[in-house]
Amino acid sequence: MSSDLLQVTPQELKFRFELRKQIPSSLSLYNPTSKYVAFKVKTTSPKKYCVRPNTGMVAPGNTTEVTVIMQQQKETPPDLAACKDKFLVQSVIVDDVKESTDFAVLFAKEKKDQINEAKLKVSYIVPNAPPSPVPEHDEADYEPPSRTTPGDSTVLAQERNAALAEADRMRRELGQYVTQVEKMKTQADGKGGKAATVAGFSLIHLLLTALLAFLIGRFTDLLGSQL
């Protein structure tokens, strides 16, 4: 709200709040009258704010700028969202203008109904938080980084190739062994009294051969799934 003598803008002082920093704001006092007007700026929290100048004279048709500085705050105030601090701009007409004027005496002598007043509210602007430099992920989607180095990958590949080559060699030997056993079985079938013995020998080896083939196959599958 503006007084009749001075037009005070803005009607609300806004401070961009930051901890441990002095924060400035400004007032414009415009004198639309044809007379000199003295002013005095008061606040409900004098220890919290510094006003420069807090008193002065505004010539007819002129504007005076007043700077209000909020002192450094070590803690966030409890009324950050709805500040209760207030400012009061008082003004009176000065008929006898002097080079040096004691504004405290001037306002003390004036009657209360001759002093015009403009009341101002205070609000804080909280700056937005800076964006996080590290993207956030849900714990369920988090995958730990792989610790495998290029050297480890080369060693694993070499071991895998060697194991596959060994398995292939064992398959070839197994094929040769099966062929020999089949020949022995055929020869045993053509001989009378020794047929059962030879046949029994062939049956045991056939069972061992099948078991060995099964184990090699399982070993190869397991090796492939791990690598």
Residue frames as qw, qx, qy, qz and C-alpha x, y, z in Angstrom:
[[0.000, 0.890, 0.456, 0.000, 0.00, 0.00, 0.00],
 [0.426, 0.321, -0.007, 0.846, 1.32, 3.49, -0.87],
 [0.158, -0.569, -0.437, 0.679, 0.97, 6.60, 1.28],
 [0.299, 0.891, 0.336, -0.065, -0.57, 9.83, 0.03],
 [0.091, -0.909, 0.281, 0.294, 2.82, 11.57, -0.01],
 [0.054, -0.535, 0.787, 0.301, 5.09, 8.83, -1.44],
 [0.904, 0.225, -0.153, -0.329, 4.43, 6.06, -3.94],
 [0.386, -0.536, 0.750, -0.032, 6.28, 3.04, -2.61],
 [0.913, 0.298, -0.160, -0.228, 7.10, 0.11, -4.90],
 [0.450, -0.226, -0.772, -0.389, 7.09, -2.81, -4.69],
 [0.603, -0.515, 0.046, -0.607, 4.38, -3.45, -2.16],
 [0.941, -0.318, 0.113, -0.027, 6.12, -6.65, -1.08],
 [0.003, 0.767, -0.639, -0.065, 9.85, -7.13, -0.50],
 [0.992, 0.098, -0.033, -0.071, 11.14, -10.40, -1.94],
 [0.199, -0.728, 0.655, 0.043, 14.43, -12.02, -0.97],
 [0.836, 0.285, -0.457, -0.108, 16.00, -14.94, -2.82],
 [0.663, -0.649, 0.325, -0.184, 16.86, -16.91, 0.31],
 [0.801, 0.310, -0.459, 0.226, 20.24, -18.63, 0.66],
 [0.754, -0.621, -0.095, 0.192, 22.06, -19.64, 3.81],
 [0.627, -0.461, 0.149, 0.610, 25.20, -17.71, 4.82],
 [0.364, 0.303, 0.379, 0.795, 24.73, -15.01, 2.18],
 [0.089, 0.460, 0.252, -0.847, 23.68, -11.36, 2.32],
 [0.264, 0.472, 0.763, 0.353, 20.59, -10.96, 0.14],
 [0.003, 0.217, 0.038, -0.975, 19.59, -7.52, -1.23],
 [0.174, 0.667, 0.705, 0.167, 16.23, -6.13, -2.25],
 [0.187, 0.020, 0.052, 0.981, 15.20, -2.60, -3.18],
 [0.092, 0.739, 0.601, -0.290, 12.46, -0.01, -2.71],
 [0.235, 0.335, 0.292, 0.865, 11.56, 2.93, -4.92],
 [0.090, -0.663, -0.517, 0.534, 10.11, 6.03, -3.21],
 [0.233, 0.400, 0.427, 0.777, 8.52, 8.44, -5.69],
 [0.033, -0.482, -0.406, 0.776, 7.34, 11.91, -4.64],
 [0.227, 0.543, 0.647, 0.485, 4.37, 12.99, -6.81],
 [0.154, -0.884, -0.373, 0.235, 3.75, 16.20, -4.81],
 [0.357, 0.805, -0.018, 0.473, 5.11, 19.73, -5.26],
 [0.385, -0.830, 0.304, -0.266, 6.76, 19.74, -1.83],
 [0.286, 0.452, -0.815, 0.222, 9.75, 18.08, -0.23],
 [0.873, -0.336, -0.124, -0.332, 8.89, 14.87, 1.61],
 [0.083, -0.556, 0.788, -0.252, 10.98, 13.28, 4.35],
 [0.880, -0.060, -0.382, -0.277, 10.87, 9.51, 4.83],
 [0.283, -0.510, 0.752, -0.306, 11.85, 6.96, 7.45],
 [0.757, 0.086, -0.590, -0.269, 11.97, 3.18, 6.98],
 [0.465, -0.427, 0.639, -0.439, 11.30, 0.86, 9.93],
 [0.634, 0.101, -0.733, -0.224, 11.16, -2.92, 10.28],
 [0.815, -0.476, 0.026, -0.330, 9.89, -5.45, 12.81],
 [0.937, -0.178, 0.060, 0.294, 13.30, -7.23, 12.65],
 [0.115, 0.964, -0.237, -0.023, 15.99, -4.54, 12.84],
 [0.485, -0.572, 0.641, 0.161, 18.78, -7.05, 13.64],
 [0.732, 0.206, 0.631, 0.150, 17.92, -9.11, 10.58],
 [0.515, 0.706, 0.348, 0.340, 17.84, -6.33, 7.96],
 [0.366, -0.405, 0.057, 0.836, 20.06, -3.41, 7.04],
 [0.336, 0.825, 0.448, 0.074, 18.33, -0.44, 5.34],
 [0.383, -0.406, 0.181, 0.810, 20.37, 2.14, 3.39],
 [0.014, 0.253, -0.442, 0.860, 19.36, 4.91, 3.61],
 [0.187, -0.458, -0.851, 0.174, 16.78, 4.41, 6.33],
 [0.023, 0.816, 0.355, -0.455, 15.95, 8.16, 6.38],
 [0.377, 0.010, 0.408, 0.831, 16.11, 10.86, 3.76],
 [0.271, 0.607, 0.179, -0.725, 14.44, 13.58, 1.70],
 [0.462, 0.336, 0.708, 0.416, 12.72, 13.20, -1.68],
 [0.033, 0.290, -0.122, -0.949, 12.46, 16.31, -3.87],
 [0.606, 0.466, 0.296, -0.572, 9.22, 17.05, -5.76],
 [0.766, 0.554, -0.159, -0.286, 8.81, 14.75, -8.78],
 [0.231, 0.598, -0.766, 0.056, 11.93, 12.73, -7.86],
 [0.947, -0.161, -0.237, -0.145, 12.53, 9.10, -6.87],
 [0.175, -0.679, 0.675, -0.230, 14.84, 7.76, -4.18],
 [0.816, 0.089, -0.565, -0.085, 16.10, 4.19, -4.20],
 [0.518, -0.593, 0.498, -0.365, 16.39, 2.39, -0.86],
 [0.597, 0.270, -0.755, -0.020, 18.38, -0.85, -0.53],
 [0.747, -0.447, 0.293, -0.395, 17.31, -3.45, 2.03],
 [0.464, 0.415, -0.781, 0.051, 19.84, -6.18, 2.80],
 [0.891, -0.389, -0.039, -0.230, 18.97, -9.31, 4.70],
 [0.188, -0.710, 0.673, -0.092, 21.95, -10.33, 6.84],
 [0.429, 0.256, -0.861, -0.091, 23.53, -13.76, 6.56],
 [0.800, -0.301, 0.146, -0.499, 21.36, -16.48, 8.04],
 [0.043, -0.427, 0.901, -0.071, 23.00, -19.55, 9.58],
 [0.255, 0.196, 0.934, -0.156, 19.76, -21.51, 9.79],
 [0.132, -0.354, -0.654, -0.656, 16.61, -21.77, 7.71],
 [0.289, -0.105, 0.355, -0.883, 13.89, -19.68, 9.40],
 [0.245, 0.254, 0.912, -0.211, 10.78, -21.57, 10.54],
 [0.406, 0.692, 0.389, -0.453, 8.56, -19.12, 8.65],
 [0.262, -0.249, 0.615, 0.700, 10.34, -19.60, 5.32],
 [0.134, 0.415, 0.804, 0.403, 7.09, -20.36, 3.48],
 [0.145, -0.839, -0.421, -0.314, 5.17, -17.49, 5.14],
 [0.437, 0.103, -0.327, 0.832, 7.51, -14.81, 6.46],
 [0.270, -0.801, -0.523, 0.108, 6.06, -12.64, 9.23],
 [0.393, -0.304, -0.014, 0.868, 8.58, -9.80, 8.92],
 [0.218, 0.859, 0.449, 0.115, 7.18, -6.39, 7.94],
 [0.394, 0.013, 0.031, 0.919, 8.44, -2.95, 6.89],
 [0.011, 0.865, 0.461, -0.197, 6.92, 0.48, 7.46],
 [0.396, 0.248, 0.171, 0.867, 7.70, 3.55, 5.35],
 [0.119, -0.800, -0.440, 0.391, 6.73, 6.79, 7.11],
 [0.377, 0.327, 0.269, 0.824, 6.64, 10.15, 5.33],
 [0.101, -0.803, -0.392, 0.438, 5.93, 13.81, 6.20],
 [0.396, 0.811, 0.167, 0.396, 5.95, 17.08, 4.30],
 [0.565, -0.363, -0.115, 0.732, 8.92, 19.37, 5.01],
 [0.172, 0.950, 0.255, 0.048, 8.21, 23.08, 4.73],
 [0.101, -0.929, 0.352, 0.054, 11.59, 24.34, 5.88],
 [0.948, 0.218, -0.084, 0.214, 14.26, 22.42, 4.01],
 [0.282, -0.867, 0.403, 0.075, 17.74, 22.58, 5.52],
 [0.484, 0.571, -0.662, -0.034, 21.05, 21.15, 4.42],
 [0.246, 0.111, -0.909, 0.318, 21.26, 19.07, 7.60],
 [0.647, -0.342, -0.125, -0.670, 18.07, 17.67, 8.97],
 [0.134, -0.186, 0.899, -0.374, 17.70, 15.58, 12.08],
 [0.512, -0.146, -0.627, -0.569, 15.05, 13.15, 10.86],
 [0.395, -0.283, -0.819, 0.304, 14.61, 11.55, 14.30],
 [0.015, -0.323, -0.380, 0.867, 13.67, 14.96, 15.74],
 [0.297, 0.066, -0.386, -0.871, 11.57, 15.81, 12.68],
 [0.517, -0.231, -0.752, -0.338, 9.37, 12.72, 13.00],
 [0.326, -0.307, -0.728, 0.519, 9.21, 13.01, 16.79],
 [0.068, 0.235, 0.201, -0.949, 7.76, 16.53, 16.53],
 [0.368, -0.063, -0.541, -0.753, 5.13, 15.63, 13.94],
 [0.649, -0.042, 0.429, -0.626, 1.66, 14.66, 15.07],
 [0.445, -0.013, 0.892, 0.079, 0.69, 11.07, 14.36],
 [0.545, 0.633, 0.523, -0.172, -2.14, 12.09, 12.07],
 [0.274, 0.874, -0.232, -0.327, 0.34, 14.09, 9.96],
 [0.209, -0.469, 0.825, 0.238, 2.60, 11.10, 9.33],
 [0.821, 0.306, -0.203, -0.437, 1.71, 9.00, 6.32],
 [0.491, -0.380, 0.784, -0.022, 2.53, 5.30, 6.38],
 [0.758, 0.345, -0.420, -0.361, 2.96, 2.48, 3.85],
 [0.690, -0.370, 0.603, -0.151, 3.16, -1.08, 5.18],
 [0.556, 0.502, -0.607, -0.266, 5.12, -3.71, 3.28],
 [0.947, -0.205, 0.211, -0.131, 5.18, -7.49, 3.57],
 [0.032, -0.638, 0.751, 0.167, 8.21, -9.76, 3.17],
 [0.965, 0.127, 0.130, -0.187, 8.45, -13.04, 1.27],
 [0.373, -0.538, 0.701, 0.284, 11.27, -15.48, 0.55],
 [0.796, 0.473, -0.250, -0.285, 12.03, -17.07, -2.79],
 [0.719, -0.384, 0.571, 0.097, 13.67, -20.48, -2.42],
 [0.314, 0.580, -0.608, -0.442, 16.00, -21.29, -5.36],
 [0.954, 0.124, -0.119, -0.245, 15.45, -24.57, -7.13],
 [0.715, -0.455, 0.506, 0.161, 17.77, -27.42, -6.19],
 [0.227, 0.604, -0.630, -0.432, 20.45, -28.18, -8.83],
 [0.917, 0.158, -0.219, -0.295, 19.96, -31.34, -10.88],
 [0.791, -0.431, 0.428, 0.071, 21.66, -34.44, -9.62],
 [0.206, 0.675, -0.620, -0.342, 24.89, -35.17, -11.55],
 [0.043, -0.148, 0.986, 0.062, 24.34, -38.93, -11.17],
 [0.593, -0.149, -0.424, -0.668, 21.13, -40.45, -12.61],
 [0.487, -0.231, 0.664, -0.518, 19.04, -42.21, -10.03],
 [0.523, 0.063, -0.777, -0.345, 18.04, -45.87, -10.51],
 [0.818, -0.371, 0.056, -0.437, 15.68, -48.11, -8.67],
 [0.377, -0.510, 0.769, -0.083, 17.44, -50.74, -6.61],
 [0.818, 0.187, 0.525, -0.143, 15.49, -53.46, -8.43],
 [0.707, 0.706, 0.023, 0.029, 16.94, -52.28, -11.79],
 [0.106, -0.860, 0.495, 0.056, 20.49, -51.87, -10.53],
 [0.972, 0.160, -0.070, 0.156, 23.12, -54.15, -12.01],
 [0.515, -0.722, 0.294, 0.356, 26.65, -54.08, -10.59],
 [0.429, 0.773, -0.400, -0.242, 29.32, -53.30, -13.15],
 [0.981, 0.120, -0.102, 0.113, 31.23, -56.21, -14.60],
 [0.422, -0.794, 0.402, 0.172, 34.70, -56.67, -13.16],
 [0.865, 0.143, 0.375, 0.300, 35.96, -58.77, -16.11],
 [0.067, -0.758, 0.343, 0.551, 38.98, -57.20, -17.81],
 [0.680, 0.587, -0.319, -0.301, 40.02, -57.74, -21.44],
 [0.147, 0.494, -0.853, 0.086, 42.86, -59.99, -20.21],
 [0.479, -0.023, 0.777, -0.409, 40.42, -62.17, -18.25],
 [0.758, 0.451, 0.137, -0.450, 38.21, -62.58, -21.33],
 [0.505, 0.602, -0.598, -0.161, 41.17, -63.75, -23.42],
 [0.088, -0.325, 0.909, -0.247, 42.19, -66.35, -20.82],
 [0.621, 0.173, 0.590, -0.485, 38.63, -67.65, -20.53],
 [0.725, 0.549, -0.145, -0.390, 38.34, -67.99, -24.30],
 [0.328, 0.538, -0.776, -0.020, 41.61, -69.93, -24.49],
 [0.287, -0.149, 0.874, -0.363, 40.55, -72.29, -21.70],
 [0.713, 0.330, 0.346, -0.513, 37.18, -72.85, -23.35],
 [0.650, 0.580, -0.398, -0.288, 38.77, -73.66, -26.73],
 [0.126, 0.436, -0.882, 0.129, 41.23, -76.06, -25.09],
 [0.473, 0.012, 0.754, -0.456, 38.43, -77.84, -23.21],
 [0.754, 0.454, 0.108, -0.462, 36.33, -78.21, -26.38],
 [0.495, 0.580, -0.630, -0.150, 39.33, -79.58, -28.29],
 [0.110, -0.287, 0.912, -0.271, 39.96, -82.12, -25.54],
 [0.637, 0.205, 0.546, -0.503, 36.31, -83.19, -25.58],
 [0.710, 0.556, -0.212, -0.377, 36.44, -83.62, -29.37],
 [0.271, 0.504, -0.820, 0.016, 39.57, -85.77, -29.07],
 [0.343, -0.094, 0.847, -0.395, 37.87, -87.98, -26.46],
 [0.740, 0.374, 0.239, -0.505, 34.87, -88.42, -28.78],
 [0.597, 0.570, -0.513, -0.234, 37.12, -89.58, -31.62],
 [0.062, 0.360, -0.908, 0.205, 38.92, -92.07, -29.37],
 [0.546, 0.081, 0.648, -0.525, 35.59, -93.27, -28.07],
 [0.755, 0.465, -0.084, -0.455, 34.40, -93.88, -31.64],
 [0.443, 0.504, -0.740, -0.046, 37.49, -95.90, -32.40],
 [0.181, -0.210, 0.876, -0.395, 37.05, -97.94, -29.23],
 [0.696, 0.235, 0.390, -0.555, 33.41, -98.69, -30.03],
 [0.696, 0.512, -0.386, -0.323, 34.44, -99.90, -33.48],
 [0.224, 0.413, -0.870, 0.147, 37.00, -102.27, -31.97],
 [0.407, -0.038, 0.753, -0.516, 34.50, -103.64, -29.48],
 [0.763, 0.365, 0.084, -0.528, 31.96, -104.28, -32.27],
 [0.569, 0.497, -0.639, -0.144, 34.60, -106.26, -34.20],
 [0.017, -0.276, 0.899, -0.339, 35.39, -108.31, -31.10],
 [0.603, 0.131, 0.520, -0.591, 31.73, -109.06, -30.57],
 [0.758, 0.447, -0.225, -0.418, 31.34, -110.20, -34.19],
 [0.400, 0.440, -0.802, 0.060, 34.34, -112.52, -33.88],
 [0.250, -0.150, 0.820, -0.492, 32.99, -113.94, -30.61],
 [0.738, 0.235, 0.231, -0.588, 29.65, -114.75, -32.18],
 [0.733, 0.453, -0.448, -0.238, 31.46, -116.95, -34.76],
 [0.279, 0.347, -0.852, 0.276, 33.29, -118.99, -32.10],
 [0.645, -0.363, -0.620, -0.259, 31.39, -121.69, -30.20],
 [0.663, -0.424, -0.529, 0.316, 32.60, -122.26, -26.62],
 [0.391, -0.173, -0.206, 0.880, 34.08, -118.81, -26.12],
 [0.028, -0.577, -0.447, -0.682, 31.06, -116.90, -27.26],
 [0.467, -0.786, -0.404, -0.044, 29.59, -116.30, -23.80],
 [0.606, -0.479, -0.086, 0.630, 32.90, -115.13, -22.36],
 [0.319, 0.088, 0.295, 0.896, 33.68, -112.81, -25.22],
 [0.157, -0.654, -0.512, -0.535, 30.09, -111.68, -25.43],
 [0.523, -0.747, -0.352, 0.212, 30.17, -110.92, -21.68],
 [0.512, -0.298, 0.063, 0.803, 33.36, -108.96, -22.11],
 [0.141, 0.326, 0.433, 0.828, 31.83, -107.01, -24.98],
 [0.303, -0.749, -0.530, -0.260, 28.66, -106.21, -23.04],
 [0.531, -0.652, -0.228, 0.490, 30.62, -104.77, -20.09],
 [0.389, -0.164, 0.224, 0.878, 32.70, -102.59, -22.34],
 [0.002, 0.528, 0.550, 0.647, 29.66, -101.41, -24.24],
 [0.398, -0.804, -0.440, 0.028, 28.09, -100.31, -20.94],
 [0.517, -0.524, -0.016, 0.677, 31.28, -98.50, -19.93],
 [0.300, 0.160, 0.424, 0.840, 31.44, -96.90, -23.37],
 [0.142, -0.711, -0.536, -0.433, 27.88, -95.57, -23.08],
 [0.489, -0.771, -0.290, 0.286, 28.54, -94.21, -19.59],
 [0.494, -0.300, 0.162, 0.800, 31.71, -92.49, -20.73],
 [0.156, 0.400, 0.500, 0.752, 29.90, -90.92, -23.70],
 [0.295, -0.808, -0.484, -0.162, 27.18, -89.63, -21.35],
 [0.531, -0.665, -0.126, 0.511, 29.74, -88.05, -18.97],
 [0.408, -0.038, 0.315, 0.856, 31.60, -86.35, -21.83],
 [0.007, -0.603, -0.537, -0.589, 28.37, -84.88, -23.15],
 [0.417, -0.827, -0.370, 0.065, 27.40, -83.54, -19.72],
 [0.557, -0.449, 0.043, 0.697, 30.88, -82.07, -19.24],
 [0.289, 0.215, 0.419, 0.833, 30.69, -80.26, -22.59],
 [0.174, -0.742, -0.509, -0.400, 27.23, -78.83, -21.87],
 [0.525, -0.756, -0.253, 0.300, 28.29, -77.63, -18.42],
 [0.515, -0.240, 0.178, 0.803, 31.43, -76.00, -19.80],
 [0.153, 0.432, 0.482, 0.747, 29.46, -74.19, -22.49],
 [0.307, -0.814, -0.451, -0.201, 26.89, -72.81, -19.99],
 [0.568, -0.664, -0.121, 0.472, 29.62, -71.46, -17.65],
 [0.411, -0.211, 0.302, 0.834, 31.61, -69.72, -20.37]]
